[in-house]
Amino acid sequence: MMDPMTLMLLSTAPAVLKVADALAQSLLLRARAQLARAEAAARVQGNKPAGGAQ
């Protein structure tokens, strides 16, 4: 039979996985938004060289 600490850790695993999944989804959404902003900024810049050179 397993000791009480092991049982407690096993019983919390689903909750830990849910939190980890929520954090991963949040990071993914943030990264996608940042990429979209960067792509939009690149389109606005058009064919101008990077760094503000004329």
PyMOL commands that set and color helices and strands:
alter all, ss='L'
color gray80, all
select helices_A, chain A and resi 4-45+50-52
alter helices_A, ss='H'
color red, helices_A
deselect
rebuild
show_as cartoon
